[in-house]
Amino acid sequence: MRTAGRTAKGLFNKVRNQATRRRFVVSTIKKDEDLFETAVFEVNFFYLPRRWSNPDLAVETRAKDDAWDLHHQLAARLAQEYPARLFEEYRS
């Protein structure tokens, strides 16, 4: 995938949870040739992460399609479900 002359390397979504009204950022980046990391950060009003080096959830995947699917699934579920339950599900 190419965007404006550069190779696209990740995804980024702002999410506001409806149940708790907390704000999150879901970010997927390419860490290596075949390694992707999807991370969720709790953010402030300006969508700046509260803890830059310590995401609330981080999940690694090997395939680009799996990473993109996980990213969109987390963003959609995070908007509707309680964050603590969702994070616990992915950590176990």
Secondary structure, DSSP 4 states (H G I P E B T S, - for coil): -EETTEE--EEEEEEE-TTT--EEEEEEEEEETTEEEEEEEEE-TTS-BS-TTS-SEEEEESSHHHHHHHHHHHHHHHHHS-HHHHHHHHH-
